[in-house]
Amino acid sequence: MYTAAIASWKVADEKRKEDAAEARAKNKRANDAFKKKQEAAKKRGKKLEASDKPALIPVPKAIPQPKLKDFMEGSVPEQARDDDSDGGDEDDEGFGTDGQTGVVAAQKTMMMKMMRMSRG
C-alpha cells in the first residue's frame, strides 16, 4: 500500500513540477513584456499604472511525500498511547481535561491573567 502511495505521489509531484515550471515561465514572459512596456512608456514620458502590471499565475506548492509510519499495520494513534492501558478503575480526580493537576491548571490561569494585565 505504501509503495502504491509513493508511486501515486511521484506521478502527482512530476505533474506539479511541470505545472510549476510552466507557471514560472509564463510569469517571467509576462513580467518581461511589462518591463518592455514600462521602458517604452518612460521614453515617451508617461508612466504605467499599477493596473497595467500583469497578474502572476500562482505556482503550485510541493505535495508532501507520504510517510511510512502512516502505513504501518501495528501503529497506534498517539492519543491511544497516552491513555492508561492497564484497564484499572482509577479515579482521575484532581486532573484537568488535559491531564494536568488542578494546581498546574490554576498556575497557568494565573499566568495568563497576569500577561493580559501587563498588556494594558
The first five atom37 places (N, CA, C, CB, O) and aatype in JSON, in Angstrom:
{
  "aatype": [12, 18, 16, 0, 0, 9, 0, 15, 17, 11, 19, 0, 3, 6, 11, 1, 11, 6, 3, 0, 0, 6, 0, 1, 0, 11, 2, 11, 1, 0, 2, 3, 0, 13, 11, 11, 11, 5, 6, 0, 0, 11, 11, 1, 7, 11, 11, 10, 6, 0, 15, 3, 11, 14, 0, 10, 9, 14, 19, 14, 11, 0, 9, 14, 5, 14, 11, 10, 11, 3, 13, 12, 6, 7, 15, 19, 14, 6, 5, 0, 1, 3, 3, 3, 15, 3, 7, 7, 3, 6, 3, 3, 6, 7, 13, 7, 16, 3, 7, 5, 16, 7, 19, 19, 0, 0, 5, 11, 16, 12, 12, 12, 11, 12, 12, 1, 12, 15, 1, 7],
  "atom_mask": [
    [1, 1, 1, 1, 1],
    [1, 1, 1, 1, 1],
    [1, 1, 1, 1, 1],
    [1, 1, 1, 1, 1],
    [1, 1, 1, 1, 1],
    [1, 1, 1, 1, 1],
    [1, 1, 1, 1, 1],
    [1, 1, 1, 1, 1],
    [1, 1, 1, 1, 1],
    [1, 1, 1, 1, 1],
    [1, 1, 1, 1, 1],
    [1, 1, 1, 1, 1],
    [1, 1, 1, 1, 1],
    [1, 1, 1, 1, 1],
    [1, 1, 1, 1, 1],
    [1, 1, 1, 1, 1],
    [1, 1, 1, 1, 1],
    [1, 1, 1, 1, 1],
    [1, 1, 1, 1, 1],
    [1, 1, 1, 1, 1],
    [1, 1, 1, 1, 1],
    [1, 1, 1, 1, 1],
    [1, 1, 1, 1, 1],
    [1, 1, 1, 1, 1],
    [1, 1, 1, 1, 1],
    [1, 1, 1, 1, 1],
    [1, 1, 1, 1, 1],
    [1, 1, 1, 1, 1],
    [1, 1, 1, 1, 1],
    [1, 1, 1, 1, 1],
    [1, 1, 1, 1, 1],
    [1, 1, 1, 1, 1],
    [1, 1, 1, 1, 1],
    [1, 1, 1, 1, 1],
    [1, 1, 1, 1, 1],
    [1, 1, 1, 1, 1],
    [1, 1, 1, 1, 1],
    [1, 1, 1, 1, 1],
    [1, 1, 1, 1, 1],
    [1, 1, 1, 1, 1],
    [1, 1, 1, 1, 1],
    [1, 1, 1, 1, 1],
    [1, 1, 1, 1, 1],
    [1, 1, 1, 1, 1],
    [1, 1, 1, 0, 1],
    [1, 1, 1, 1, 1],
    [1, 1, 1, 1, 1],
    [1, 1, 1, 1, 1],
    [1, 1, 1, 1, 1],
    [1, 1, 1, 1, 1],
    [1, 1, 1, 1, 1],
    [1, 1, 1, 1, 1],
    [1, 1, 1, 1, 1],
    [1, 1, 1, 1, 1],
    [1, 1, 1, 1, 1],
    [1, 1, 1, 1, 1],
    [1, 1, 1, 1, 1],
    [1, 1, 1, 1, 1],
    [1, 1, 1, 1, 1],
    [1, 1, 1, 1, 1],
    [1, 1, 1, 1, 1],
    [1, 1, 1, 1, 1],
    [1, 1, 1, 1, 1],
    [1, 1, 1, 1, 1],
    [1, 1, 1, 1, 1],
    [1, 1, 1, 1, 1],
    [1, 1, 1, 1, 1],
    [1, 1, 1, 1, 1],
    [1, 1, 1, 1, 1],
    [1, 1, 1, 1, 1],
    [1, 1, 1, 1, 1],
    [1, 1, 1, 1, 1],
    [1, 1, 1, 1, 1],
    [1, 1, 1, 0, 1],
    [1, 1, 1, 1, 1],
    [1, 1, 1, 1, 1],
    [1, 1, 1, 1, 1],
    [1, 1, 1, 1, 1],
    [1, 1, 1, 1, 1],
    [1, 1, 1, 1, 1],
    [1, 1, 1, 1, 1],
    [1, 1, 1, 1, 1],
    [1, 1, 1, 1, 1],
    [1, 1, 1, 1, 1],
    [1, 1, 1, 1, 1],
    [1, 1, 1, 1, 1],
    [1, 1, 1, 0, 1],
    [1, 1, 1, 0, 1],
    [1, 1, 1, 1, 1],
    [1, 1, 1, 1, 1],
    [1, 1, 1, 1, 1],
    [1, 1, 1, 1, 1],
    [1, 1, 1, 1, 1],
    [1, 1, 1, 0, 1],
    [1, 1, 1, 1, 1],
    [1, 1, 1, 0, 1],
    [1, 1, 1, 1, 1],
    [1, 1, 1, 1, 1],
    [1, 1, 1, 0, 1],
    [1, 1, 1, 1, 1],
    [1, 1, 1, 1, 1],
    [1, 1, 1, 0, 1],
    [1, 1, 1, 1, 1],
    [1, 1, 1, 1, 1],
    [1, 1, 1, 1, 1],
    [1, 1, 1, 1, 1],
    [1, 1, 1, 1, 1],
    [1, 1, 1, 1, 1],
    [1, 1, 1, 1, 1],
    [1, 1, 1, 1, 1],
    [1, 1, 1, 1, 1],
    [1, 1, 1, 1, 1],
    [1, 1, 1, 1, 1],
    [1, 1, 1, 1, 1],
    [1, 1, 1, 1, 1],
    [1, 1, 1, 1, 1],
    [1, 1, 1, 1, 1],
    [1, 1, 1, 1, 1],
    [1, 1, 1, 1, 1],
    [1, 1, 1, 0, 1]
  ],
  "atom_positions": [
    [[0.82, -1.18, 0.0], [0.0, 0.0, 0.0], [0.87, 1.26, 0.0], [-0.93, -0.01, 1.2], [0.56, 2.23, -0.68]],
    [[1.95, 1.22, 0.77], [2.86, 2.36, 0.83], [3.53, 2.58, -0.52], [3.92, 2.15, 1.92], [3.66, 3.72, -0.97]],
    [[3.95, 1.49, -1.17], [4.61, 1.64, -2.48], [3.65, 2.22, -3.52], [5.16, 0.29, -2.96], [4.06, 2.99, -4.38]],
    [[2.38, 1.84, -3.43], [1.38, 2.4, -4.35], [1.19, 3.9, -4.07], [0.02, 1.66, -4.21], [1.05, 4.69, -5.0]],
    [[1.2, 4.26, -2.79], [1.06, 5.68, -2.42], [2.26, 6.48, -2.91], [0.9, 5.83, -0.9], [2.11, 7.61, -3.39]],
    [[3.46, 5.9, -2.78], [4.67, 6.59, -3.24], [4.62, 6.75, -4.76], [5.95, 5.8, -2.82], [4.95, 7.81, -5.28]],
    [[4.21, 5.69, -5.48], [4.12, 5.77, -6.94], [3.12, 6.85, -7.36], [3.72, 4.4, -7.53], [3.39, 7.63, -8.28]],
    [[1.99, 6.88, -6.7], [0.98, 7.9, -6.99], [1.51, 9.3, -6.69], [-0.3, 7.63, -6.19], [1.28, 10.24, -7.45]],
    [[2.22, 9.42, -5.58], [2.8, 10.71, -5.19], [3.82, 11.18, -6.21], [3.44, 10.62, -3.8], [3.86, 12.35, -6.56]],
    [[4.66, 10.24, -6.69], [5.68, 10.61, -7.67], [5.05, 11.15, -8.95], [6.57, 9.4, -7.99], [5.52, 12.14, -9.51]],
    [[3.98, 10.48, -9.41], [3.29, 10.93, -10.62], [2.71, 12.34, -10.39], [2.16, 9.93, -11.01], [2.86, 13.23, -11.23]],
    [[2.04, 12.52, -9.25], [1.44, 13.82, -8.94], [2.5, 14.9, -8.77], [0.59, 13.74, -7.67], [2.3, 16.04, -9.18]],
    [[3.64, 14.53, -8.17], [4.71, 15.51, -7.96], [5.37, 15.9, -9.29], [5.76, 14.94, -7.0], [5.73, 17.06, -9.48]],
    [[5.53, 14.95, -10.19], [6.09, 15.27, -11.51], [5.16, 16.22, -12.27], [6.33, 13.98, -12.34], [5.62, 17.16, -12.91]],
    [[3.86, 15.95, -12.19], [2.9, 16.82, -12.85], [2.95, 18.21, -12.24], [1.47, 16.24, -12.75], [2.9, 19.21, -12.95]],
    [[3.05, 18.27, -10.89], [3.14, 19.56, -10.21], [4.39, 20.32, -10.63], [3.13, 19.36, -8.7], [4.34, 21.53, -10.84]],
    [[5.51, 19.6, -10.76], [6.75, 20.25, -11.17], [6.63, 20.82, -12.58], [7.92, 19.26, -11.11], [7.11, 21.92, -12.85]],
    [[5.97, 20.07, -13.48], [5.77, 20.56, -14.84], [4.88, 21.8, -14.83], [5.15, 19.46, -15.74], [5.16, 22.78, -15.51]],
    [[3.8, 21.73, -14.06], [2.88, 22.88, -13.96], [3.59, 24.09, -13.35], [1.64, 22.5, -13.12], [3.37, 25.22, -13.78]],
    [[4.42, 23.84, -12.35], [5.13, 24.94, -11.7], [6.13, 25.58, -12.67], [5.86, 24.43, -10.44], [6.26, 26.8, -12.71]],
    [[6.83, 24.75, -13.44], [7.79, 25.28, -14.41], [7.06, 26.11, -15.47], [8.59, 24.13, -15.07], [7.54, 27.17, -15.88]],
    [[5.91, 25.61, -15.91], [5.12, 26.33, -16.9], [4.63, 27.67, -16.33], [3.93, 25.48, -17.37], [4.68, 28.69, -17.02]],
    [[4.15, 27.67, -15.09], [3.67, 28.9, -14.46], [4.8, 29.9, -14.3], [3.04, 28.59, -13.1], [4.62, 31.09, -14.54]],
    [[5.98, 29.41, -13.88], [7.13, 30.32, -13.73], [7.52, 30.93, -15.07], [8.33, 29.57, -13.12], [7.84, 32.12, -15.15]],
    [[7.51, 30.12, -16.13], [7.87, 30.62, -17.46], [6.86, 31.66, -17.93], [7.94, 29.45, -18.48], [7.25, 32.7, -18.47]],
    [[5.57, 31.4, -17.74], [4.54, 32.37, -18.13], [4.68, 33.66, -17.34], [3.14, 31.78, -17.94], [4.54, 34.76, -17.88]],
    [[4.94, 33.52, -16.04], [5.12, 34.71, -15.2], [6.32, 35.53, -15.65], [5.28, 34.3, -13.73], [6.27, 36.76, -15.67]],
    [[7.4, 34.84, -16.02], [8.61, 35.54, -16.47], [8.35, 36.27, -17.78], [9.78, 34.55, -16.64], [8.76, 37.42, -17.95]],
    [[7.64, 35.59, -18.72], [7.33, 36.24, -20.0], [6.43, 37.46, -19.79], [6.63, 35.24, -20.96], [6.65, 38.51, -20.39]],
    [[5.43, 37.32, -18.92], [4.52, 38.43, -18.65], [5.26, 39.59, -17.99], [3.36, 37.97, -17.76], [5.02, 40.76, -18.31]],
    [[6.16, 39.27, -17.08], [6.94, 40.3, -16.4], [7.9, 41.0, -17.36], [7.72, 39.69, -15.23], [8.07, 42.21, -17.3]],
    [[8.53, 40.22, -18.24], [9.44, 40.81, -19.24], [8.67, 41.73, -20.19], [10.16, 39.7, -20.04], [9.15, 42.81, -20.52]],
    [[7.49, 41.31, -20.62], [6.67, 42.14, -21.51], [6.26, 43.43, -20.79], [5.41, 41.37, -21.98], [6.25, 44.5, -21.4]],
    [[5.93, 43.34, -19.53], [5.57, 44.53, -18.76], [6.75, 45.48, -18.65], [5.08, 44.14, -17.36], [6.59, 46.69, -18.79]],
    [[7.94, 44.93, -18.41], [9.13, 45.79, -18.31], [9.39, 46.51, -19.62], [10.35, 44.96, -17.91], [9.78, 47.68, -19.62]],
    [[9.19, 45.82, -20.75], [9.37, 46.46, -22.05], [8.38, 47.6, -22.24], [9.22, 45.42, -23.19], [8.74, 48.68, -22.71]],
    [[7.12, 47.35, -21.87], [6.11, 48.4, -21.97], [6.46, 49.58, -21.07], [4.72, 47.85, -21.61], [6.26, 50.74, -21.43]],
    [[6.97, 49.26, -19.9], [7.34, 50.29, -18.94], [8.48, 51.15, -19.49], [7.74, 49.66, -17.59], [8.47, 52.37, -19.35]],
    [[9.47, 50.5, -20.1], [10.61, 51.23, -20.68], [10.13, 52.13, -21.82], [11.69, 50.24, -21.2], [10.56, 53.28, -21.93]],
    [[9.24, 51.6, -22.66], [8.72, 52.38, -23.78], [7.92, 53.57, -23.27], [7.85, 51.49, -24.7], [8.0, 54.66, -23.84]],
    [[7.15, 53.37, -22.23], [6.37, 54.46, -21.67], [7.28, 55.52, -21.06], [5.39, 53.93, -20.61], [6.99, 56.72, -21.15]],
    [[8.38, 55.09, -20.45], [9.34, 56.03, -19.87], [9.94, 56.91, -20.95], [10.44, 55.27, -19.12], [10.11, 58.12, -20.77]],
    [[10.27, 56.29, -22.09], [10.87, 57.04, -23.2], [9.9, 58.1, -23.72], [11.28, 56.09, -24.33], [10.31, 59.17, -24.14]],
    [[8.6, 57.79, -23.69], [7.59, 58.73, -24.15], [7.23, 59.73, -23.06], [6.35, 58.0, -24.61], [6.45, 60.66, -23.3]],
    [[7.77, 59.55, -21.87], [7.5, 60.46, -20.77], [6.21, 60.16, -20.05], [0.0, 0.0, 0.0], [5.66, 61.04, -19.38]],
    [[5.71, 58.96, -20.17], [4.49, 58.56, -19.49], [4.82, 57.53, -18.41], [3.45, 57.98, -20.49], [5.93, 57.01, -18.33]],
    [[3.82, 57.27, -17.6], [4.01, 56.3, -16.52], [2.88, 55.28, -16.58], [4.06, 57.0, -15.12], [1.71, 55.64, -16.71]],
    [[3.23, 54.0, -16.49], [2.21, 52.96, -16.47], [1.55, 52.9, -15.1], [2.82, 51.57, -16.84], [2.18, 53.18, -14.08]],
    [[0.29, 52.54, -15.1], [-0.44, 52.43, -13.84], [-0.23, 51.04, -13.24], [-1.94, 52.71, -14.04], [0.22, 50.12, -13.91]],
    [[-0.56, 50.92, -11.99], [-0.42, 49.63, -11.3], [-1.34, 48.58, -11.92], [-0.72, 49.78, -9.8], [-1.04, 47.39, -11.88]],
    [[-2.45, 49.03, -12.5], [-3.39, 48.08, -13.11], [-2.8, 47.46, -14.39], [-4.72, 48.78, -13.42], [-3.29, 46.43, -14.85]],
    [[-1.77, 48.09, -14.95], [-1.14, 47.55, -16.15], [-0.19, 46.4, -15.83], [-0.38, 48.65, -16.88], [0.2, 45.64, -16.71]],
    [[0.17, 46.28, -14.56], [1.09, 45.22, -14.15], [0.4, 43.86, -14.29], [1.58, 45.45, -12.69], [-0.77, 43.73, -13.92]],
    [[1.1, 42.86, -14.82], [0.46, 41.56, -15.04], [0.15, 40.83, -13.73], [1.36, 40.69, -15.91], [0.89, 40.92, -12.75]],
    [[-0.97, 40.11, -13.75], [-1.33, 39.28, -12.6], [-0.57, 37.96, -12.74], [-2.89, 39.03, -12.53], [-0.7, 37.27, -13.75]],
    [[0.22, 37.63, -11.74], [1.04, 36.43, -11.81], [0.21, 35.18, -11.55], [2.18, 36.52, -10.81], [-0.73, 35.19, -10.75]],
    [[0.57, 34.12, -12.23], [-0.08, 32.82, -12.05], [0.5, 32.18, -10.79], [0.11, 31.89, -13.31], [1.72, 32.13, -10.65]],
    [[-0.33, 31.68, -9.88], [0.21, 31.03, -8.69], [0.96, 29.74, -9.04], [-0.91, 30.73, -7.69], [0.5, 28.93, -9.84]],
    [[2.11, 29.58, -8.43], [2.93, 28.39, -8.65], [2.47, 27.31, -7.67], [4.47, 28.7, -8.46], [2.4, 27.56, -6.47]],
    [[2.15, 26.1, -8.17], [1.69, 25.03, -7.27], [2.74, 24.68, -6.22], [1.33, 23.78, -8.08], [3.93, 24.57, -6.52]],
    [[2.29, 24.51, -5.0], [3.2, 24.17, -3.9], [3.5, 22.68, -3.89], [2.62, 24.6, -2.55], [2.76, 21.88, -4.47]],
    [[4.57, 22.33, -3.23], [5.01, 20.93, -3.16], [4.0, 20.08, -2.39], [6.4, 20.84, -2.5], [3.38, 20.54, -1.43]],
    [[3.85, 18.87, -2.84], [2.97, 17.9, -2.19], [3.85, 17.08, -1.24], [2.23, 16.97, -3.25], [4.85, 16.5, -1.66]],
    [[3.48, 17.01, 0.04], [4.32, 16.25, 0.97], [4.31, 14.76, 0.63], [3.85, 16.46, 2.41], [3.28, 14.18, 0.29]],
    [[5.48, 14.16, 0.74], [5.62, 12.73, 0.45], [4.96, 11.92, 1.55], [7.12, 12.34, 0.32], [5.08, 12.26, 2.73]],
    [[4.25, 10.84, 1.19], [3.63, 10.0, 2.22], [4.7, 9.4, 3.13], [2.8, 8.88, 1.57], [5.79, 9.05, 2.69]],
    [[4.37, 9.3, 4.41], [5.32, 8.76, 5.38], [5.01, 7.29, 5.64], [5.27, 9.57, 6.7], [3.85, 6.89, 5.7]],
    [[6.05, 6.52, 5.79], [5.9, 5.08, 6.03], [5.14, 4.8, 7.31], [7.27, 4.42, 6.07], [4.36, 3.85, 7.38]],
    [[5.37, 5.62, 8.33], [4.73, 5.36, 9.63], [3.2, 5.46, 9.53], [5.24, 6.35, 10.68], [2.49, 4.86, 10.34]],
    [[2.69, 6.2, 8.54], [1.25, 6.29, 8.36], [0.66, 5.0, 7.79], [0.91, 7.46, 7.46], [-0.55, 4.78, 7.88]],
    [[1.5, 4.15, 7.21], [1.03, 2.92, 6.58], [1.37, 1.67, 7.37], [1.6, 2.82, 5.2], [1.06, 0.56, 6.94]],
    [[2.01, 1.83, 8.52], [2.38, 0.68, 9.33], [1.13, 0.04, 9.92], [3.38, 1.09, 10.44], [0.24, 0.75, 10.4]],
    [[1.06, -1.27, 9.9], [-0.12, -2.0, 10.38], [-0.29, -1.87, 11.89], [0.0, -3.48, 10.0], [-1.4, -1.64, 12.36]],
    [[0.78, -2.0, 12.64], [0.69, -2.04, 14.1], [0.78, -0.68, 14.74], [0.0, 0.0, 0.0], [0.92, -0.6, 15.96]],
    [[0.71, 0.38, 13.97], [0.86, 1.7, 14.58], [-0.39, 2.05, 15.38], [1.13, 2.77, 13.51], [-1.51, 1.73, 15.0]],
    [[-0.16, 2.7, 16.5], [-1.23, 3.09, 17.39], [-1.28, 4.61, 17.38], [-1.02, 2.52, 18.84], [-0.24, 5.26, 17.51]],
    [[-2.44, 5.19, 17.24], [-2.53, 6.66, 17.28], [-1.94, 7.2, 18.57], [-3.98, 7.12, 17.14], [-2.0, 6.54, 19.61]],
    [[-1.38, 8.38, 18.51], [-0.68, 8.96, 19.65], [-1.61, 9.11, 20.85], [-0.1, 10.32, 19.28], [-1.19, 8.89, 21.99]],
    [[-2.83, 9.47, 20.62], [-3.79, 9.66, 21.69], [-4.04, 8.35, 22.43], [-5.1, 10.22, 21.14], [-4.16, 8.35, 23.66]],
    [[-4.11, 7.24, 21.71], [-4.36, 5.95, 22.34], [-3.17, 5.51, 23.18], [-4.67, 4.89, 21.29], [-3.35, 4.84, 24.2]],
    [[-1.95, 5.89, 22.77], [-0.76, 5.52, 23.53], [-0.72, 6.26, 24.86], [0.5, 5.82, 22.73], [-0.19, 5.74, 25.84]],
    [[-1.28, 7.46, 24.91], [-1.25, 8.26, 26.12], [-2.25, 7.77, 27.17], [-1.53, 9.7, 25.8], [-2.05, 8.0, 28.36]],
    [[-3.31, 7.09, 26.74], [-4.34, 6.62, 27.66], [-3.77, 5.49, 28.52], [-5.6, 6.15, 26.89], [-2.84, 4.79, 28.14]],
    [[-4.38, 5.35, 29.7], [-3.98, 4.24, 30.57], [-4.48, 2.95, 29.96], [-4.52, 4.43, 32.02], [-5.68, 2.8, 29.73]],
    [[-3.6, 2.02, 29.71], [-4.0, 0.76, 29.08], [-4.05, -0.4, 30.07], [-3.04, 0.43, 27.95], [-4.18, -1.55, 29.67]],
    [[-3.95, -0.09, 31.38], [-3.95, -1.18, 32.34], [-5.37, -1.63, 32.68], [-3.22, -0.76, 33.61], [-5.54, -2.67, 33.32]],
    [[-6.37, -0.88, 32.27], [-7.75, -1.3, 32.46], [-8.25, -1.14, 33.88], [0.0, 0.0, 0.0], [-9.36, -1.55, 34.17]],
    [[-7.47, -0.55, 34.76], [-7.87, -0.37, 36.16], [-8.9, 0.72, 36.29], [0.0, 0.0, 0.0], [-9.03, 1.59, 35.43]],
    [[-9.65, 0.66, 37.4], [-10.65, 1.68, 37.66], [-10.04, 2.74, 38.57], [-11.92, 1.07, 38.31], [-10.37, 2.82, 39.75]],
    [[-9.19, 3.53, 38.02], [-8.53, 4.57, 38.8], [-9.32, 5.86, 38.66], [-7.07, 4.77, 38.36], [-9.8, 6.19, 37.58]],
    [[-9.44, 6.57, 39.74], [-10.09, 7.87, 39.68], [-9.04, 8.9, 39.29], [-10.76, 8.24, 41.05], [-7.94, 8.94, 39.83]],
    [[-9.41, 9.74, 38.33], [-8.5, 10.78, 37.87], [-8.89, 12.12, 38.47], [-8.5, 10.86, 36.34], [-8.75, 13.16, 37.83]],
    [[-9.39, 12.1, 39.71], [-9.78, 13.35, 40.33], [-8.55, 14.2, 40.57], [-10.55, 13.11, 41.65], [-7.47, 13.69, 40.88]],
    [[-8.74, 15.51, 40.43], [-7.61, 16.42, 40.62], [-6.91, 16.71, 39.31], [0.0, 0.0, 0.0], [-5.98, 17.52, 39.28]],
    [[-7.32, 16.07, 38.25], [-6.71, 16.31, 36.96], [-7.68, 17.07, 36.08], [-6.28, 15.01, 36.29], [-8.88, 16.81, 36.09]],
    [[-7.14, 18.03, 35.3], [-7.96, 18.77, 34.36], [-8.24, 17.93, 33.13], [0.0, 0.0, 0.0], [-7.82, 16.77, 33.04]],
    [[-8.96, 18.52, 32.19], [-9.3, 17.77, 30.98], [-8.07, 17.46, 30.14], [-10.3, 18.55, 30.15], [-8.1, 16.52, 29.34]],
    [[-7.0, 18.22, 30.32], [-5.79, 17.96, 29.55], [-4.77, 17.16, 30.36], [-5.17, 19.27, 29.09], [-3.61, 17.08, 29.96]],
    [[-5.18, 16.56, 31.47], [-4.32, 15.69, 32.25], [-3.45, 16.41, 33.26], [0.0, 0.0, 0.0], [-2.54, 15.8, 33.83]],
    [[-3.71, 17.69, 33.49], [-2.89, 18.43, 34.44], [-3.58, 18.44, 35.8], [-2.64, 19.89, 33.93], [-4.8, 18.34, 35.9]],
    [[-2.77, 18.56, 36.83], [-3.37, 18.65, 38.15], [-4.02, 20.02, 38.29], [-2.3, 18.43, 39.27], [-3.73, 20.94, 37.53]],
    [[-4.91, 20.13, 39.25], [-5.6, 21.38, 39.47], [-4.65, 22.53, 39.77], [0.0, 0.0, 0.0], [-4.9, 23.67, 39.38]],
    [[-3.55, 22.22, 40.46], [-2.58, 23.24, 40.82], [-1.9, 23.8, 39.56], [-1.52, 22.67, 41.8], [-1.75, 25.01, 39.42]],
    [[-1.5, 22.91, 38.67], [-0.83, 23.35, 37.44], [-1.78, 24.16, 36.58], [-0.3, 22.14, 36.65], [-1.4, 25.18, 36.01]],
    [[-3.03, 23.7, 36.47], [-4.02, 24.44, 35.69], [-4.26, 25.82, 36.29], [-5.35, 23.65, 35.62], [-4.4, 26.8, 35.56]],
    [[-4.3, 25.91, 37.62], [-4.5, 27.19, 38.28], [-3.31, 28.11, 38.03], [-4.72, 26.99, 39.79], [-3.49, 29.32, 37.82]],
    [[-2.11, 27.55, 38.05], [-0.92, 28.36, 37.77], [-0.95, 28.92, 36.35], [0.36, 27.53, 37.98], [-0.62, 30.08, 36.11]],
    [[-1.37, 28.08, 35.41], [-1.47, 28.53, 34.03], [-2.47, 29.66, 33.9], [-1.86, 27.37, 33.11], [-2.22, 30.66, 33.22]],
    [[-3.62, 29.49, 34.56], [-4.66, 30.51, 34.51], [-4.16, 31.82, 35.09], [-5.91, 30.04, 35.26], [-4.41, 32.89, 34.53]],
    [[-3.45, 31.74, 36.2], [-2.9, 32.93, 36.85], [-1.89, 33.63, 35.93], [-2.23, 32.56, 38.18], [-1.9, 34.85, 35.83]],
    [[-1.04, 32.85, 35.27], [-0.04, 33.42, 34.36], [-0.73, 34.12, 33.19], [0.92, 32.33, 33.84], [-0.31, 35.21, 32.79]],
    [[-1.78, 33.51, 32.66], [-2.5, 34.11, 31.54], [-3.13, 35.44, 31.96], [-3.57, 33.15, 31.02], [-3.08, 36.41, 31.21]],
    [[-3.72, 35.48, 33.16], [-4.32, 36.71, 33.65], [-3.27, 37.8, 33.82], [-5.05, 36.46, 34.98], [-3.5, 38.96, 33.47]],
    [[-2.1, 37.43, 34.35], [-1.02, 38.4, 34.56], [-0.53, 38.94, 33.22], [0.14, 37.76, 35.33], [-0.23, 40.13, 33.11]],
    [[-0.44, 38.08, 32.22], [0.02, 38.52, 30.91], [-0.99, 39.5, 30.3], [0.23, 37.32, 29.98], [-0.59, 40.5, 29.69]],
    [[-2.28, 39.21, 30.45], [-3.31, 40.12, 29.91], [-3.25, 41.48, 30.59], [-4.7, 39.5, 30.09], [-3.4, 42.51, 29.94]],
    [[-3.03, 41.46, 31.9], [-2.99, 42.72, 32.64], [-1.77, 43.55, 32.25], [-2.99, 42.46, 34.15], [-1.84, 44.77, 32.2]],
    [[-0.65, 42.88, 31.97], [0.57, 43.61, 31.64], [0.49, 44.24, 30.25], [1.77, 42.69, 31.73], [1.19, 45.22, 29.96]],
    [[-0.35, 43.67, 29.39], [-0.51, 44.24, 28.03], [-1.25, 45.56, 28.07], [-1.26, 43.25, 27.12], [-1.05, 46.42, 27.21]],
    [[-2.09, 45.73, 29.04], [-2.76, 47.01, 29.16], [-4.18, 46.93, 29.0], [0.0, 0.0, 0.0], [-4.87, 47.95, 29.08]]
  ]
}
